Amino acid sequence: MIIFDVPFARSLNGTWLVNVSNDGYREFKSRQDALWFAIHRARKAQQDGAEALINVEGIDGHWRLFDHHAKGVA
């Protein structure tokens, strides 16, 4: 399973760091770009037969899971 962790806040250098469980960190200029990357890669992984989840941190500090369609997972 591949998990994409998308934080709420930017890192100290002003970028968003997405942790990809099987591939280290990727750096983005905006949170929107980081989310787009995670959703796109999760969809691609699903098409290739792998399982993928997107873990997104909210403004409240809580992490929430989403599937490759960006729909919440209970």
C-alpha positions in Angstrom: 0.0 0.0 0.0 1.2 3.5 -0.9 0.3 6.3 1.5 0.7 10.0 0.7 0.9 12.3 3.7 -0.1 15.9 2.8 0.5 18.4 5.7 -1.6 21.4 6.4 1.3 23.8 6.9 4.3 24.5 4.7 7.7 23.5 5.9 10.4 25.8 7.2 11.7 26.5 3.7 8.2 27.6 2.6 7.2 24.5 0.6 4.9 21.6 1.2 6.6 18.3 1.7 4.5 15.3 0.7 5.8 12.0 2.3 5.3 9.1 -0.1 5.5 5.9 1.9 7.5 4.0 -0.8 9.4 6.9 -2.3 10.5 9.5 0.2 9.5 13.2 0.1 8.3 15.4 -2.8 8.4 19.2 -2.5 5.7 21.6 -3.8 5.2 25.3 -4.0 1.6 25.2 -2.9 -0.7 22.9 -0.9 -3.0 22.7 -3.9 -0.1 21.3 -6.0 0.8 18.9 -3.2 -2.8 17.6 -3.1 -3.1 17.4 -6.9 0.1 15.3 -6.9 -1.2 12.9 -4.2 -4.5 12.4 -5.9 -3.0 11.9 -9.3 -0.4 9.4 -8.1 -3.0 7.5 -6.0 -5.3 7.2 -9.1 -2.3 5.9 -11.1 -1.4 3.4 -8.4 -5.0 2.2 -8.3 -5.0 1.7 -12.1 -1.8 -0.2 -11.8 -3.4 -2.6 -9.3 -1.8 -1.1 -6.1 -3.7 0.2 -3.1 -3.2 3.9 -2.2 -4.5 6.3 0.4 -4.1 10.0 0.8 -3.6 11.2 4.4 -4.4 14.9 4.7 -3.8 17.1 7.8 -6.6 19.6 8.5 -6.4 23.0 10.0 -7.3 21.4 13.4 -4.2 19.2 13.3 -6.2 16.0 12.7 -5.2 13.7 9.9 -7.9 12.3 7.6 -7.7 9.5 5.1 -9.0 9.7 1.5 -9.1 7.2 -1.3 -7.8 7.7 -4.9 -11.1 9.5 -5.7 -10.4 12.0 -2.9 -13.4 10.6 -1.0 -13.2 10.2 2.7 -12.4 6.8 4.2 -14.0 5.9 7.5 
